[in-house]
Structure formats: C-alpha cells, structure tokens
Amino acid sequence: MKTIIHQATLVNEGRQFTGSVLVEGEVIRRIYEGEVPPSDLESATLIDAAGKYLIPGVIDDQVHFREPGLTHKGDLHTESRAALAGGVTSYMEMPNTIPQTTTRTELEKKYARAAEVSAVNYSFYIGATNDNLDEVVSIDPSQVCGIKVFMGSSTGNMLVDDDAALSALFRYAPALVAVHCEDEHIIRNNLAMYREKYGEVIPISRHPRIRNAEACFRSSSKAVELASTFGTRLHVLHLSTADEMQLFEAGPVRDKKITAEACIHHLWFDERDYIRYGTRIKWNPAIKSPQDKEALWTALLSDQIDVVATDHAPHTLDEKANAYFKAPSGGPLVQHALTVMLEFARQGKIPVWKIVEKMCHAPADLFRIDRRGYIREGFYADLVLIDPEKRWTVVPENLLYKCGWSPFEGTEFTHQVEKTFVNGHLAYDLGAIDPDVKGKRLLFNPNQ
C-alpha cells in the first residue's frame, strides 16, 4: 500500500517547508520538496494536505495508563486511543500499577497485553525498589526504555530511600534511569506542620507549600550528583521549580548524559489556578508559582530542558473530588498535550519547529529509539497531520479518556489533530479510529 501526503507544510529537523511524503508499508519511502513525479502520484492514494502541518508522531516518555490493577481509571486500550487522537504515536508507561512492574515477568506481561490492545507504539519502564537490583540490572536495554526510580514517594510503595540501594542502582544501571525527585523527609515535615494548622481539611492551595521547591531541589540535586559520580544516563522527570534549573546544562540532547523534562501542566497552570480547578490540578510534583512556570519556559527555550511530556495519570472525578488527603495526584493529559503546545505557538511563546524538537526529536534521541521521531526516509511512518486553523472546544463528548474528564474542559484550541498514522497505517482520521491498527513495541539502540 502506497500513500502520498501531498503538499503539506512539513515541520521537521528545524525546518518548515512545503513538501510531500510517500508512505509505503510501514515506512517513509520518499520525501519530496516541490513537485511529485506524475508516475508516483498515479501509483499511490493521495491525501491533500495543503495548508496543514505534517509532523513526526509525538513520543510521550511519561504516562500512567493504569493497567493492570487500576483499570477503573484507564487502561492500555482506552488511553492509547486518547493518545492517538492527540497525535501521540509512542508512549513509555510507568511501573506503579498493581502489581508493580518491578520484575521482568511483570514487565513482559505488560508488553504482551499492549501487543493485543494498544492503538499506538509502546514501551514500559521497570521499576526500582530498595531490593530488586538483580532484576533491574538483568534487563535488555534494547528492549526496555529505562528504569524508573521514585526518589520521592508518589503512588504506591516504590520509594527508593536506601542510600546503598540508590548508589548500586546508579552504578550498575544498564539503561537510562528516569527519576521522580521530591525529598520525602521535607514533605513529611511540611505535611505535619500544615496538618497541625488545618487538621484534615488542608486547602489545596497549600499543596505547593507541602511539596515545595526545597523538597524538589534537594532530591534532584542528589540524583544529579549520583549520576555524575557513576556516569549514569539520568533523566529527571516533571521538573517544577526555578531552583532546579541550575542543575542542567543547555545544549543538544545527544551530547548529554543528564537530561531534563517539563510537563504540560507545569507549563500551562500555576498556583493561581488552584482557586478555579481545586484538586483537579493536584499533581506531584505540585504546580507552583508563576515565577517557577516562567523559569521552566526559559529553560525549555534555551535547551536546558530537553523534553516535553505529559505525566498522563487519570483518576475518576469521584476520586479527585475528595478533600486534600484523599484526593489522588495526577490527571489526564495525553489527548491534549500537542494542541496545548500548539496553542502556545499561536500565542508566540514557542515556534512550531521547537515543539516538534521537544516532543518528537528529543525523546527519540534521548532514549535512542530505533527509527522514530523524525520524518526521514527509511523511518517508521508515525506521522500527524494538523489543521492550524480549526477552532474546537474540549467538551466531555469529545474526550476519549476512560475517566471521562479533562482539566481543559471548556478551553477553545485553534489547532486540531486531523489524521494520525501509526507505522504507515492511517489509524485516526477526523475522529474515527481504525480498530484494526495496533502499535508495535519500541526498540532501542543503547550504544548509538
């Protein structure tokens, strides 16, 4: 099967130009600048893409799809469909499920399940604990995206707080180490102080004071110190503070062993939004001050921050409606991350090519993913066609999250994902999903 996406505005590798892409089977066979030879046009299905952006599929390096064990919130089928509708063609999923993904056996169960139901491409982290070093060091880094370490307890009991265990993980890690950094001791002390003041009814506005900048910086700086000592490939997830920016250097992601990530919610919201959204925007790490948000933007644009991801983590509205202590942290984002970033582009905050760099190219380079993240001949045809002049509003009726809500409900966006190709197949087209299209397991080139 041959398809030509014709006369789109290609946004790729820092360039923006009018061109066409020939997709044959699973791969990009040819990229045309200017006219397409008539013989090629005659032998292919033609998609008129004039006036629309064509970008590589987004790679989200941090999601929680909740399967197994928490499937009332989301599952690999529902959340991967939401990802597809949002132009996300590959994801890397976290290990804090039930059971936790802390053994190779549980890891392979996830891969087997994703092969059956995932609408887009997938990989899974193995989770570290204080006592599973043997499992972690035995993974094949060409088959697994990385090792997840909770240096601050977020969900479940996966906190790695033993210094000897942490040192061993960083010393012997065969793959990239991705860390959640918040200092548990500081958080517990802050929590005790606010509990004494407010009892069980702590205002949600206190969340960024409990999980504060000091807790983030102390933990992140410890992770960077360990990685520097042992030469570990380290990726610090969902940064949220201005203070942490001093830990990271600007430059191309391929030249770094220590990399940084910002998430959509920390770039869009700040602590003033707790008044309107309450626990719906309760995340760990917490959404913090406007100054912290602007520091993240400065670091993102200067290439101190390498990747934009979602930390997609759905909970039901009933769960989120609880008071502070019982309301879980996290929210659904994967369907709207790309459109949020394109809205920032419309506002002049970031150029479209930079969005593609941070959401497509950089994750592919950082994780050394095999033949994805770029529009290149011979690469898998994971592609997204975007209408840059299509206004639409997020409402419950167009949500694909299993939890059925979004913090962006009522928001009007000016760009819309029109079509998403996964491994050369048109998987999403103007709201319609082809149920026969399934994603593939991501593969990695660890020595690249």
N, C-alpha and C positions, 0 to 999 in steps of 0.2 A: 504494500500500500504506500502510495506517494501522496503527500500533501504539500502544497506551497502556500505559505502565509505571505500574502502578496502586498508589497508596498507599505509595510508598517514603518513606524519610527522605532528603529532598534536602539535600545539603551543598553550598552554593554561595554565593559572594559574602559570606562571613562569617556566613551564616545556616544553621540546621539546622531543618527543618520537615517535616511530613508533607504530601505532595503527589503529584501525578501529572503525567506528561509525555506529550503526544501527539506522536508522530513520524510525519511524513508525507513519503514520498520520502526525500530526503537530509537534511531539516532538522527542527528542533524547531518544530512548528507552534503548540503552546499549552502553557502551564504552568498547572496547576490547584492552588490551595490549597483544601483542603476537598473537597467532593463534585464528582464529574464528572457533567455532564448526561447523563441516560439516552440521549439521541439520539447523543451522541458515543461512549458505551460500545457501543452496538449496531452502529456502523459500523466498529469497529476490532478488531483482535486484542488481547486483554487478557493482560498479564503481571502476575501477582500478585507484588508486591514488598514486601508488608507486613513490617516488621521488618528491612528491608535498606537499606543506604546506596545512594543513586544520586548519582554524582559525574560531573563532566566527564572525558573521557578525558585521561589523563596525557600531557604533552608532554615528551619527553626531548631536551634540547638538546645532548647529547654522547654519541654512540655510535660504535663502530668495528665495522661489520658485515663487513669483510674482503674485500669484492668490489669490484673484481677483484683477482686475483693471489694471494690468501691464503685461498682458499676451502676448504682443508682444515681451517681453524679455524672458519669460519662463512661465511654468505653472506646476501644480501638476503632470500631466501626463508625460510631456517631461522630467522634471528634476528628477522625481523619477526613470525613466528609465535610465537616466545617472548615478544616484546613484547606481542602481542595477548593472550596468556594471562595476562600480568601487568597488564593494564589500561592499557597504553601504546598510544595510538591515533595518535600522531605522533612522528616522530623526526627528528633532524638529524645527518647522518653525516659523519665526518671524512675528510680527504683523503689520509691516509698509507696508501694502497693501492699496488698495483703494476699499471699505472703510477700515479704520484701524480696527484691531481686538481689540477693546477696550471695547466691551460689550460681555456678554455671548451669545447673539443672533448671533452676527457675528462670534463668536468662533465656535458655533455649525454648522453654515453654512459651515465653512471650513472642519469640521470633516465629514459632510455629503458628501461634494464634494470629499474628499480624499477617502472615502469608495467606491466611484464609479470608481475612476481613478488611485489611487496611486499604483505603482508597488511594493512598499515596505511599511514597517510599519511606523506609523506617530504619531506625537503629535504636538500641537500648543500652543505657549505662548499667554497669554492675555497681552495686552499692557497697561502700566500705563500712565496716564496723570495727570495734576495738579488737576483734579476734578472728577475722576471716582473711588474713593476709595470704594464706595459701591459695584460696580461691581467686583472689584478685590477681596475683602475680602469674597465674596459670592461664589467663585469657589470651586469645589470639588477637593482637592489635589490628590485624587486617579485617577482622570480623566484628569488632565491638568499638563503638565510638569513644568510650572512655570510662573512667572510674569516678563515681560521684561520692564526694565526701561532705557530710554535714558537719562543719566546724561550729555550727550553731544549730541547736535542735529546732526543727521547723514542723515536721509532721512525722508522727511515729517515733520510734526509739532508736534512730540511727545516728545519734550524736556520737562523733568520734572525739573523745576528750582525754584519751590517754596519750601522754606525750611520746612514750616509746612507740605506741602503735602508729601515731602520726608520722614520726620520723621514719619508721620502717616503710610505711606506705609511700612516702615521698622518695625514699632512697631506691626502692625496688619497683616502682610502678612501671609496667611495660607499655602503658598508653597514657594519653593525656589525663590529667587529674582536674576535674571540674569541682569547684568548691562553693558551698554556701557559707558565707562568712558573717557570723554575729557571735560575739562573746557571751556565752551562756551565764557566766558569773555576774557580769554587769546587768544583763537583762533581769535576772532573778532579784538582784538588789533593788533595781528600779521598780519592779513589779511589787515587791514587798512595801516599798515606800508609798506607791500610789494606792495600793490596797488598804493601807492604814488610813490614808486620807479619804478615800471614796467608798471603802467597803467593796461589795461585789458589783457595784454599778459604776465602774470606771468609764468616763466619757471616751468615745472612740478618738477624740482629738488628742488624747494623751498617748495614743499608740506610738507616734514618732518620738515621744519622750521616754517611753519604756524601752523600745528597741531603737536606741538613739545612735547618733553619729559615733560616739565613743566606742560603743559595742561593735559597730561595723569596722571602724578603723583598726581597733586592736586585733580583731580576728583576721582581717585582710592582710595587715602588715605581717602577722605571724605566718600566714600562708606564703606570702612573697619571700619572706626570709628562709623558710624551709625549701622552697623551690630553688632559690638562689644557691643555697648550701649544697643541694644534691643534684642540681642540673635538671630538675623535673620540668616537663611541659605542663604548665599550670594555666588554667582558665578560670578567672574569678567571675562568678555569675552575678547577675542582677545588682550591680553597684547602685548606690542610692545617695551618696554623700559627696560634698565638695572635698572634704578632708582626704578621702581615698584616692583622689586623682593624682596626688603627688607620688603614688606608688607605681605609676605606669608611664612608660615612655611612648612618645609619638613615633610613628614610622609604619612601614608596610608590615602586615601581619605575618608574612612569610619569613621575615627577619627576626621574629620574636619567639622566645620560649615562654614568656609570661604575657598573657593576653587578658583583655577585659571586655565585659559585656554590659550593655544597658538594656532595660526592658521598656516596652511600650508604656506601661502605666507610670513609670518614673519620669518619662519624658512628657507625658500629657497632663497628668494630675499633679497637684501639690497639696500641702496640708490645709489650704483654704477650702478644698473641695470636700473635706470630711463633713462640713455643715450640710451640704446637699446630699451626699451619697452615703454617709454613715459607714456601716460595716461592709457595704458592697465594695468599697475600695480598701478594705483591710487586707494588706499583703505583708509578708515577711520576705526581705526587709521592708520596713514601713515606707510609705510615701512621706516625704519630708518637706522641707521649706522651699519656697520659690528660689532662694539662692542656691540650694542644693540642685534643684532642677536645672537652673541655668548653667551651673558648673558641669553637669553631665553633658549638656548641649555643647559647651565649649570644648570639652574633651572629645566628644564624638566627632566634631567637625575638624579637630586638629589631629585626629588619628591616635589619640591616647586610648580611646575606647574603640575597639575593633569590630564589634558585632552588635546588632540589634536583634533581640529575641522577644519572646512573649512571657515565659513562665506561665503559660496557659494552665490553670488549675481550677477546674469547675467545682462548685458546691451548689446545692439546691438553695432556692430562695428561703425556704423554711430554716435551713441551717444558718444562712447568713443573717436572718432576722433576729437571732439570739442576741443577748447582751454581750458585753465585751469578752468575758472569759470563755463563753461557749460558742461565740461566732468564729468559725474557722477562717484562716487566712488564705487568700487566693481568689481568683476569678477567671472567667472565660475570656480569651482574647484572640485566639488563633484565626478566627474568621475575619477579623477586622484590622489586624496589625498592619498589613500592607496599605490599606486605604487610609489608616491613620497617618502613616508616614507620608503618603502622597498628599494628604491634606496639609501637612507641614510644608511640603514643597509648594503648594498653591499659595501658602502664606509667605513664601520667600525665606523660610527657615533653613531649608536644605535643598540642594539640587537633586533632581531625579536620579542622575548618574551616581550620586553619593549614596542614595537609598539602595540602589542595586549593589553597590560595593559592599555596604554593611549588612545586607540581608541575603545576598546571593553569593558574591565572590568570596568575601572574607570567611564565612563559615566553611565553604568548600576548601579554601586554602588552610585555614586553621586546623581543621580536622583531617586534612589531606584525603578528601573524598575522591573516589575514583570517578572521573569524567562527569562531574556535575557542577552546577553553579555558574556556568558560563554559556553563552551562545558561541559555540565553536564546532567546526566540522569534526565529526567523529565522536562528539559528546552525546550523552543521552538527551533526547528531546524532551526535557522538562521545561515548559515554556508557558508564559502567561501573557494574554492579550488584554489590554486595559483601555477602556474608553475614558479619556481625560476630561470629557465634557458631559458626563452623565451624572446628574444630581439624583441622589436617593437618600432615604432616611432609614435608619435602623429601627425596626419595629419587631415585636415578638413573632409576627408571621413570617419574617424572612430570616429568622435565626435557625441554625442547624445544630446548635449545642443541645445536648441531651438535657442539661439543666434548665434550658428554656428562657434564659435572661442574659442581658449584657449590660455592662456599665455605660455603654454607648447608646442605649435606647433613647430615641428622640433626637440623636445627632444627625445632621444632614452632612453627607460627604459629597465631594464633587468629582471623584474618580470611582469607577466601578470595574471590578474584575468581570470580563465578558466571557473569556474562554481560558481553560487550564488544560494543558497537555501533560500527561504523565507517561514517560518512556515512549513518546511518539503517538500515544493514543489520546484523542480528544475526550477527556474524562468529565469535563464540566463545560456546559455551553448555555449561557443565559439562564441560569437557574436549574437546568436539567443535568442530572448526574447519570453517567453510564454505569450501571451496577456491575457490569462485567469487567471493568478495568480495575486491576489491583496493582498496588505498588510492589516494589522489589526491595530486598534487603540491601542497604547501603554497604559498600565495600570501601576499604581504606588502603592508602599507600603509606605506611608508617615511616618508611625510610626515604620518602620523597623529599 
